[in-house]
């Protein structure tokens, strides 16, 4: 039996050869004289060397590619949320419609990281919001209206720059029923405390600490970007959170100057150079305030499959630019208690009640809002669920109307929906959500 020739690519006949008695025989049937074996052996040795070098090069390239893959990554992700809404009083009429992004805003995004060595990483997020029914962009038509930022992270924390959420949203918002199982219709009236992230912050520098034994903290500062007026349109916030087993706590503070002017907090969800109008009647009449301030706190505790949570917020609209109520301040206080129960591994039920009270205006009674919410959420898989939500709201007292100068009766205004024409409103939602 002959031995195999390893000079596969260098054999004169370019075939797999065997050395037999008197001849070098190939797998293709040709024969070489044995006197050519010396020459053939040179090919064998040279072939061995080249093959070893090629293998080493392939191993090196594979290792390099693996290392590059481990050092950086980009992930495409998203949520599609769609369903059917009922609004019993949309400006005095019943409204039945399909609506996108109630439980969670429909979105797609890219997030990426790169390992820079020494525990330092670069990161970015670009997140687009869209309407499933029309295909149009949300957040006023912004390409990446939900979030858009880049930054660095280390063992101490993360610094990011761009369009981002404030500390109230980060640390207190997750404790609200609307953020857990009720969607934006279960948020506080008009989302006047921004717990449900009605507003994002542009031009922001943000720090989020690492986790120190369950304790985290963070802060954000947004440059107003107005030449000659450093404080105009500026926004800043601070917050902290603590988690220890079944206990979760969060506090947050938000302060926004001239929020209704072009470039201010209330106008950040638009591509226009003019400010966007605040449409909710809960605080449209106070939006001319020089300063918008929110102090929020919340906590939750889990007992096996059950979780009980509370939130509180104090909201101030300070120094109105009103001809009738100049330089006045309106204060709202909101308190919520919420409950959720994991009935089975795939079925969640929740309920919440929140109460909001405003300030007295020119001797008239203060606005008050009572709201109750219920919801069930059934998971078909880890990524797909179907859900149902019901919300009822009753308003009383008086508010300053949208013109900023007239006092009128408070009307029910479930967040994100067309407001009621009177003091009562009920809304229901049945939807499906898919995450990818």
ZIVEN-V792407 format. One record per residue. N is the residue number from 0. PHI is phi in whole degrees, 0 to 359 (none if undefined). D_LAST is the distance of its C-alpha to the last C-alpha in Angstrom with 1 decimal. Layout:
# ZIVEN-V792407
n->N phi->PHI d_last->D_LAST
n->N phi->PHI d_last->D_LAST
This chain:
# ZIVEN-V792407
n->0 phi->none d_last->59.9
n->1 phi->279 d_last->58.9
n->2 phi->259 d_last->56.3
n->3 phi->286 d_last->53.3
n->4 phi->276 d_last->53.4
n->5 phi->270 d_last->50.5
n->6 phi->277 d_last->51.3
n->7 phi->299 d_last->49.0
n->8 phi->267 d_last->48.5
n->9 phi->245 d_last->52.0
n->10 phi->300 d_last->54.2
n->11 phi->309 d_last->56.6
n->12 phi->264 d_last->55.4
n->13 phi->56 d_last->51.7
n->14 phi->219 d_last->51.4
n->15 phi->281 d_last->51.1
n->16 phi->246 d_last->54.7
n->17 phi->234 d_last->56.8
n->18 phi->270 d_last->60.1
n->19 phi->240 d_last->62.7
n->20 phi->299 d_last->66.4
n->21 phi->86 d_last->67.9
n->22 phi->220 d_last->64.7
n->23 phi->254 d_last->61.1
n->24 phi->258 d_last->59.4
n->25 phi->263 d_last->56.0
n->26 phi->288 d_last->53.4
n->27 phi->269 d_last->54.1
n->28 phi->99 d_last->57.7
n->29 phi->282 d_last->59.4
n->30 phi->232 d_last->61.8
n->31 phi->245 d_last->62.8
n->32 phi->297 d_last->66.3
n->33 phi->297 d_last->66.3
n->34 phi->294 d_last->68.1
n->35 phi->271 d_last->64.8
n->36 phi->295 d_last->63.1
n->37 phi->296 d_last->63.8
n->38 phi->297 d_last->62.0
n->39 phi->297 d_last->59.2
n->40 phi->298 d_last->58.9
n->41 phi->297 d_last->58.4
n->42 phi->298 d_last->55.4
n->43 phi->300 d_last->54.1
n->44 phi->297 d_last->54.3
n->45 phi->297 d_last->52.8
n->46 phi->296 d_last->50.0
n->47 phi->302 d_last->49.3
n->48 phi->298 d_last->49.1
n->49 phi->295 d_last->46.8
n->50 phi->294 d_last->44.4
n->51 phi->297 d_last->44.2
n->52 phi->295 d_last->43.5
n->53 phi->296 d_last->40.8
n->54 phi->297 d_last->39.2
n->55 phi->298 d_last->39.4
n->56 phi->296 d_last->37.8
n->57 phi->296 d_last->34.9
n->58 phi->299 d_last->34.4
n->59 phi->296 d_last->34.5
n->60 phi->296 d_last->32.0
n->61 phi->297 d_last->29.6
n->62 phi->296 d_last->30.1
n->63 phi->296 d_last->29.6
n->64 phi->296 d_last->26.4
n->65 phi->297 d_last->25.1
n->66 phi->295 d_last->26.4
n->67 phi->297 d_last->24.8
n->68 phi->295 d_last->21.3
n->69 phi->288 d_last->21.9
n->70 phi->274 d_last->23.1
n->71 phi->216 d_last->20.3
n->72 phi->205 d_last->16.6
n->73 phi->228 d_last->14.1
n->74 phi->240 d_last->10.4
n->75 phi->267 d_last->8.1
n->76 phi->217 d_last->5.3
n->77 phi->179 d_last->5.2
n->78 phi->221 d_last->6.3
n->79 phi->241 d_last->8.5
n->80 phi->237 d_last->11.5
n->81 phi->217 d_last->14.6
n->82 phi->186 d_last->17.8
n->83 phi->249 d_last->21.6
n->84 phi->248 d_last->23.9
n->85 phi->235 d_last->27.6
n->86 phi->236 d_last->29.8
n->87 phi->286 d_last->33.4
n->88 phi->212 d_last->34.9
n->89 phi->255 d_last->33.4
n->90 phi->66 d_last->36.5
n->91 phi->101 d_last->38.7
n->92 phi->228 d_last->36.8
n->93 phi->287 d_last->34.3
n->94 phi->227 d_last->30.9
n->95 phi->239 d_last->28.4
n->96 phi->200 d_last->25.3
n->97 phi->280 d_last->21.7
n->98 phi->215 d_last->19.8
n->99 phi->260 d_last->16.4
n->100 phi->71 d_last->14.8
n->101 phi->270 d_last->17.3
n->102 phi->297 d_last->15.6
n->103 phi->216 d_last->13.3
n->104 phi->298 d_last->13.5
n->105 phi->295 d_last->11.2
n->106 phi->199 d_last->10.1
n->107 phi->220 d_last->8.8
n->108 phi->204 d_last->10.2
n->109 phi->236 d_last->11.7
n->110 phi->230 d_last->13.1
n->111 phi->217 d_last->15.8
n->112 phi->222 d_last->18.7
n->113 phi->221 d_last->22.0
n->114 phi->282 d_last->24.5
n->115 phi->265 d_last->27.8
n->116 phi->91 d_last->29.9
n->117 phi->65 d_last->31.9
n->118 phi->83 d_last->28.9
n->119 phi->264 d_last->28.0
n->120 phi->227 d_last->24.6
n->121 phi->264 d_last->23.5
n->122 phi->211 d_last->20.1
n->123 phi->206 d_last->18.5
n->124 phi->220 d_last->15.8
n->125 phi->233 d_last->15.5
n->126 phi->231 d_last->13.5
n->127 phi->257 d_last->14.1
n->128 phi->254 d_last->14.5
n->129 phi->214 d_last->15.1
n->130 phi->259 d_last->16.6
n->131 phi->295 d_last->15.0
n->132 phi->288 d_last->18.6
n->133 phi->246 d_last->20.3
n->134 phi->79 d_last->17.8
n->135 phi->282 d_last->19.8
n->136 phi->285 d_last->18.9
n->137 phi->268 d_last->19.2
n->138 phi->52 d_last->21.2
n->139 phi->70 d_last->24.2
n->140 phi->89 d_last->22.8
n->141 phi->288 d_last->21.9
n->142 phi->298 d_last->19.7
n->143 phi->237 d_last->17.9
n->144 phi->284 d_last->19.2
n->145 phi->282 d_last->16.9
n->146 phi->207 d_last->17.6
n->147 phi->201 d_last->19.2
n->148 phi->205 d_last->21.0
n->149 phi->221 d_last->22.2
n->150 phi->187 d_last->24.2
n->151 phi->231 d_last->25.6
n->152 phi->228 d_last->25.2
n->153 phi->215 d_last->27.7
n->154 phi->293 d_last->28.9
n->155 phi->269 d_last->30.3
n->156 phi->157 d_last->27.3
n->157 phi->229 d_last->25.3
n->158 phi->245 d_last->26.7
n->159 phi->229 d_last->24.6
n->160 phi->228 d_last->25.8
n->161 phi->145 d_last->24.4
n->162 phi->266 d_last->22.9
n->163 phi->214 d_last->21.8
n->164 phi->273 d_last->22.0
n->165 phi->276 d_last->25.4
n->166 phi->289 d_last->26.5
n->167 phi->296 d_last->26.9
n->168 phi->297 d_last->23.2
n->169 phi->291 d_last->22.4
n->170 phi->257 d_last->25.0
n->171 phi->251 d_last->26.0
n->172 phi->309 d_last->23.2
n->173 phi->297 d_last->21.0
n->174 phi->268 d_last->24.2
n->175 phi->277 d_last->24.4
n->176 phi->301 d_last->23.5
n->177 phi->299 d_last->21.6
n->178 phi->278 d_last->19.2
n->179 phi->264 d_last->18.8
n->180 phi->219 d_last->18.8
n->181 phi->258 d_last->20.8
n->182 phi->67 d_last->18.8
n->183 phi->290 d_last->21.0
n->184 phi->287 d_last->23.6
n->185 phi->264 d_last->24.5
n->186 phi->290 d_last->25.0
n->187 phi->296 d_last->28.7
n->188 phi->312 d_last->30.7
n->189 phi->67 d_last->29.7
n->190 phi->45 d_last->27.5
n->191 phi->292 d_last->30.8
n->192 phi->258 d_last->30.0
n->193 phi->63 d_last->26.6
n->194 phi->299 d_last->25.0
n->195 phi->261 d_last->22.1
n->196 phi->49 d_last->21.8
n->197 phi->298 d_last->23.5
n->198 phi->235 d_last->24.7
n->199 phi->259 d_last->23.4
n->200 phi->245 d_last->26.0
n->201 phi->275 d_last->26.8
n->202 phi->53 d_last->28.8
n->203 phi->254 d_last->28.0
n->204 phi->254 d_last->28.8
n->205 phi->228 d_last->27.1
n->206 phi->238 d_last->27.8
n->207 phi->233 d_last->25.9
n->208 phi->286 d_last->27.8
n->209 phi->289 d_last->27.0
n->210 phi->272 d_last->27.1
n->211 phi->249 d_last->30.8
n->212 phi->60 d_last->31.2
n->213 phi->95 d_last->28.7
n->214 phi->257 d_last->30.0
n->215 phi->227 d_last->28.1
n->216 phi->210 d_last->29.3
n->217 phi->191 d_last->28.6
n->218 phi->201 d_last->29.9
n->219 phi->217 d_last->29.3
n->220 phi->224 d_last->31.8
n->221 phi->245 d_last->31.5
n->222 phi->286 d_last->34.3
n->223 phi->293 d_last->35.7
n->224 phi->75 d_last->36.6
n->225 phi->255 d_last->39.7
n->226 phi->298 d_last->42.8
n->227 phi->81 d_last->45.7
n->228 phi->218 d_last->43.8
n->229 phi->297 d_last->41.8
n->230 phi->274 d_last->40.8
n->231 phi->296 d_last->39.8
n->232 phi->70 d_last->36.1
n->233 phi->289 d_last->35.4
n->234 phi->223 d_last->32.9
n->235 phi->215 d_last->32.8
n->236 phi->206 d_last->31.3
n->237 phi->222 d_last->31.6
n->238 phi->196 d_last->29.9
n->239 phi->206 d_last->29.8
n->240 phi->217 d_last->28.1
n->241 phi->218 d_last->29.2
n->242 phi->231 d_last->27.6
n->243 phi->216 d_last->29.8
n->244 phi->61 d_last->28.6
n->245 phi->281 d_last->28.4
n->246 phi->261 d_last->29.6
n->247 phi->228 d_last->27.5
n->248 phi->231 d_last->29.4
n->249 phi->206 d_last->28.7
n->250 phi->225 d_last->30.9
n->251 phi->202 d_last->30.5
n->252 phi->223 d_last->32.7
n->253 phi->224 d_last->32.0
n->254 phi->224 d_last->34.8
n->255 phi->233 d_last->34.5
n->256 phi->269 d_last->37.6
n->257 phi->38 d_last->38.3
n->258 phi->295 d_last->34.8
n->259 phi->265 d_last->35.7
n->260 phi->279 d_last->37.1
n->261 phi->302 d_last->35.4
n->262 phi->90 d_last->33.1
n->263 phi->280 d_last->33.2
n->264 phi->303 d_last->30.4
n->265 phi->290 d_last->30.5
n->266 phi->258 d_last->30.4
n->267 phi->283 d_last->27.4
n->268 phi->261 d_last->25.1
n->269 phi->209 d_last->27.0
n->270 phi->267 d_last->28.0
n->271 phi->282 d_last->31.6
n->272 phi->277 d_last->34.4
n->273 phi->259 d_last->35.6
n->274 phi->293 d_last->34.3
n->275 phi->278 d_last->32.0
n->276 phi->286 d_last->33.8
n->277 phi->281 d_last->32.8
n->278 phi->265 d_last->32.5
n->279 phi->288 d_last->32.5
n->280 phi->290 d_last->36.1
n->281 phi->299 d_last->35.6
n->282 phi->220 d_last->36.3
n->283 phi->302 d_last->36.7
n->284 phi->286 d_last->40.4
n->285 phi->252 d_last->39.9
n->286 phi->293 d_last->37.5
n->287 phi->283 d_last->40.5
n->288 phi->302 d_last->40.9
n->289 phi->290 d_last->41.5
n->290 phi->224 d_last->39.3
n->291 phi->247 d_last->36.3
n->292 phi->227 d_last->35.9
n->293 phi->229 d_last->33.7
n->294 phi->242 d_last->34.4
n->295 phi->228 d_last->31.9
n->296 phi->207 d_last->31.7
n->297 phi->195 d_last->30.1
n->298 phi->203 d_last->29.8
n->299 phi->212 d_last->28.4
n->300 phi->221 d_last->29.7
n->301 phi->257 d_last->28.3
n->302 phi->242 d_last->30.7
n->303 phi->64 d_last->29.1
n->304 phi->275 d_last->26.6
n->305 phi->254 d_last->27.8
n->306 phi->225 d_last->27.2
n->307 phi->246 d_last->29.5
n->308 phi->224 d_last->28.9
n->309 phi->223 d_last->31.0
n->310 phi->222 d_last->30.6
n->311 phi->218 d_last->33.4
n->312 phi->217 d_last->33.6
n->313 phi->242 d_last->36.6
n->314 phi->240 d_last->36.1
n->315 phi->233 d_last->38.9
n->316 phi->249 d_last->39.5
n->317 phi->252 d_last->42.6
n->318 phi->63 d_last->45.3
n->319 phi->298 d_last->44.7
n->320 phi->265 d_last->45.7
n->321 phi->245 d_last->47.5
n->322 phi->284 d_last->51.0
n->323 phi->268 d_last->51.6
n->324 phi->237 d_last->49.8
n->325 phi->293 d_last->50.0
n->326 phi->61 d_last->48.7
n->327 phi->273 d_last->47.8
n->328 phi->234 d_last->44.9
n->329 phi->249 d_last->42.8
n->330 phi->239 d_last->41.2
n->331 phi->239 d_last->38.6
n->332 phi->235 d_last->37.8
n->333 phi->232 d_last->34.9
n->334 phi->229 d_last->34.5
n->335 phi->227 d_last->31.7
n->336 phi->237 d_last->31.6
n->337 phi->227 d_last->28.5
n->338 phi->215 d_last->27.9
n->339 phi->219 d_last->25.1
n->340 phi->220 d_last->25.5
n->341 phi->274 d_last->23.3
n->342 phi->296 d_last->25.2
n->343 phi->220 d_last->23.5
n->344 phi->302 d_last->20.6
n->345 phi->245 d_last->18.4
n->346 phi->232 d_last->20.4
n->347 phi->241 d_last->20.9
n->348 phi->235 d_last->23.7
n->349 phi->216 d_last->24.7
n->350 phi->210 d_last->27.6
n->351 phi->207 d_last->28.9
n->352 phi->225 d_last->32.0
n->353 phi->224 d_last->32.6
n->354 phi->232 d_last->35.9
n->355 phi->235 d_last->36.5
n->356 phi->230 d_last->40.0
n->357 phi->260 d_last->41.1
n->358 phi->270 d_last->44.5
n->359 phi->290 d_last->47.7
n->360 phi->235 d_last->48.5
n->361 phi->49 d_last->52.1
n->362 phi->84 d_last->53.3
n->363 phi->276 d_last->51.0
n->364 phi->292 d_last->48.7
n->365 phi->285 d_last->45.4
n->366 phi->290 d_last->42.1
n->367 phi->223 d_last->40.4
n->368 phi->229 d_last->37.1
n->369 phi->252 d_last->36.4
n->370 phi->220 d_last->32.8
n->371 phi->238 d_last->31.5
n->372 phi->223 d_last->27.9
n->373 phi->224 d_last->26.6
n->374 phi->198 d_last->23.2
n->375 phi->227 d_last->21.7
n->376 phi->222 d_last->18.1
n->377 phi->244 d_last->17.4
n->378 phi->266 d_last->14.5
n->379 phi->282 d_last->14.2
n->380 phi->201 d_last->11.9
n->381 phi->293 d_last->10.1
n->382 phi->247 d_last->6.9
n->383 phi->231 d_last->9.1
n->384 phi->218 d_last->12.4
n->385 phi->240 d_last->15.4
n->386 phi->210 d_last->17.8
n->387 phi->221 d_last->21.2
n->388 phi->225 d_last->22.8
n->389 phi->229 d_last->26.5
n->390 phi->224 d_last->28.3
n->391 phi->236 d_last->32.0
n->392 phi->225 d_last->33.8
n->393 phi->232 d_last->37.5
n->394 phi->245 d_last->39.2
n->395 phi->211 d_last->42.8
n->396 phi->81 d_last->45.0
n->397 phi->227 d_last->44.9
n->398 phi->224 d_last->42.9
n->399 phi->280 d_last->43.7
n->400 phi->283 d_last->42.5
n->401 phi->301 d_last->40.4
n->402 phi->287 d_last->43.6
n->403 phi->81 d_last->44.1
n->404 phi->232 d_last->47.7
n->405 phi->247 d_last->47.9
n->406 phi->265 d_last->47.5
n->407 phi->216 d_last->46.1
n->408 phi->291 d_last->44.6
n->409 phi->291 d_last->41.2
n->410 phi->243 d_last->38.9
n->411 phi->296 d_last->35.8
n->412 phi->210 d_last->32.6
n->413 phi->298 d_last->29.3
n->414 phi->303 d_last->26.8
n->415 phi->83 d_last->25.0
n->416 phi->249 d_last->27.1
n->417 phi->299 d_last->30.4
n->418 phi->297 d_last->33.1
n->419 phi->285 d_last->35.7
n->420 phi->272 d_last->39.2
n->421 phi->222 d_last->40.7
n->422 phi->271 d_last->40.1
n->423 phi->232 d_last->37.7
n->424 phi->201 d_last->34.2
n->425 phi->231 d_last->31.9
n->426 phi->223 d_last->28.3
n->427 phi->226 d_last->26.0
n->428 phi->215 d_last->22.4
n->429 phi->236 d_last->20.5
n->430 phi->214 d_last->16.8
n->431 phi->230 d_last->13.5
n->432 phi->229 d_last->10.2
n->433 phi->232 d_last->6.7
n->434 phi->250 d_last->3.8
n->435 phi->219 d_last->0.0
